[in-house]
């Protein structure tokens, strides 16, 4: 695995395969012999080869989105006592839709680049260590020295349903069109791209205009889901939950029939394949030509619904890369969602390469 410095050199070579060692040294602020030493190692590792620093073809997926630390409470009783103390359990763990998608993809055996931003704090260091352990490529991510890693605080009922959430995610505004433009070569060399609606609206518009490979979106929160609605939508698929779907479509998916109508309305809005997942009901698909439904298991014990959509869209991407049929894809997606809901973790270790076969 390349060091941080070698990853920087790889990134510059990818942007300009004909860059000289002198130019690399100037860009990185190191000596030319130092560059030569790193180049020698990269050649030995098979990451570059020959003159012109030819980059061997490598298949990978790019994920663009949020990284944060999740802090959440699970109530012991169904009834919430407002303005008072409520007994429960408190959990702190890594999250963020972009990060969760990347973690799931890595577990599914997909080489993954994660474009995200995080702080130079303990949460940021924890994220970085975890990503490297999972073999998620952070060469295109940015660690900011003057901003904290984002935090998401929320409260769940004991059945896993969200009561309220508060996010401190201003750092994601750094995922700007200008930042993404610098990574355009890597983005469009991907097999496909997945992004979440935590990123700025202008950045979503930029992705619609500039990404030339299959593009999948994960809707995030009722406040940010509207960012996906643009006049230049260019999506291969959209994964969205019932609350966000209700906001955008005006149809509450509170029955099987209504959920189907909601998915159909969204398909007409976005002109792409819609994967709508609804609490207690299941998965509803509509691509304008065909519709399909996959219900959740009736005896499913829900621990936490956070991370379900990330698991589902990661599985969608993995199935797309493996050229699976629609029926196979939906079967795998519902399993990924169920396995994630059955654990308190935002990324279940049961969503893995074995499940995707």
C-alpha positions, 0 to 999 in steps of 0.5 A, a space after each residue: 500500500 503506498 505511503 501518504 507521500 507516494 499517494 500524493 505522487 500518484 495523484 500528480 502523475 494521474 493528473 499529468 502522466 508526463 510530469 517530470 521528477 523535477 516538477 514533482 519535487 517542486 510541487 511537493 517541496 521535496 528533493 529530486 532524489 527523494 522523488 526518485 526513491 518514491 518512484 522506484 518504490 511505486 514501480 516495484 509495487 506495480 503502481 506505475 510502470 516504464 517511462 511516462 509513468 504509465 498508470 496500469 488500468 485499475 478498476 475502482 468506484 469513487 464515492 463522494 460525500 460526508 464523513 462524520 462521527 455519529 453520537 446517538 441515544 437509544 431509548 429504553 422505553 417507547 414513550 419520550 419524556 420531553 424536557 426530562 431525562 430518558 433512560 437509554 443507551 448512548 453510542 459513539 461510532 464513525 458514520 457519514 453516508 459517504 464514509 458508510 457507502 465506502 466502507 460497505 463497498 470495501 467489504 463487498 470487495 470493491 476497490 473504492 476511492 473516497 472523496 470527503 473532508 475531515 478535520 485534524 482532530 481525534 475524530 478525524 484521526 479515528 476516521 483516517 485510521 479506520 479507512 486505511 484499515 479497510 483499504 479505502 483510498 483517501 488519496 483524493 480526500 482532504 484533511 482540514 487543519 482549521 475545521 472539526 470533523 462533522 458530528 451527527 447527534 440523534 435519538 432513536 426509539 427502541 425500535 430503531 426509528 429516528 425521533 430527532 437529529 442534529 448535524 454539525 456538518 459545515 465542513 462539507 461545504 468544502 466539497 465544492 465544484 472547484 474541489 471536485 474539478 481538481 479530481 475530474 480525471 480520477 472521477 471519470 476514470 471510475 467504473 461508477 460514482 456514488 454521491 450523497 446529498 450532504 454535498 452542496 447543491 452547486 456540487 451536485 449540479 457540477 456532478 450532473 454536468 461533468 460525470 461521464 460514468 454511471 452516477 448513483 445518488 443517495 438522498 440524505 435528510 429532508 433538509 438536503 434531499 431537495 439539493 438533488 432536484 436540478 434541471 440537469 439531472 443525470 443519474 443512473 439510479 437514486 436510493 431514497 427513504 420514505 421520509 425524503 421521498 414523501 417530501 419530494 413527491 408529495 405522496 406519503 408511502 404509508 401503504 404498499 400502493 402509496 409507496 408504489 405511487 411515490 416511487 413512480 412519481 419520483 421516477 417521473 421527476 428524476 427520469 432514473 431508476 428509483 430505489 425507495 426503501 420504507 420503514 417496516 415495508 421494504 424496497 420499491 423499485 420503478 424505472 418507468 418501464 417496470 416496477 418491483 417490490 421486496 418486503 422486509 422479513 416480517 420478524 426482523 428485529 430492528 436495532 438501528 435504521 442509520 446506515 440502511 440506505 448506505 448499505 443498499 446503495 453500496 450493494 446496488 453499485 456492487 450488483 451493477 458492476 457484476 452485471 446482475 439482473 434486476 431481481 438479483 439486485 433487489 434481492 441483494 439490496 433488501 438483504 443488505 438493508 436487513 442485515 444493517 438494521 439488525 445491528 447497532 453498527 452503521 456498517 454491518 460486517 454481515 454486508 460482505 463479499 459473501 453476501 454479494 455472490 
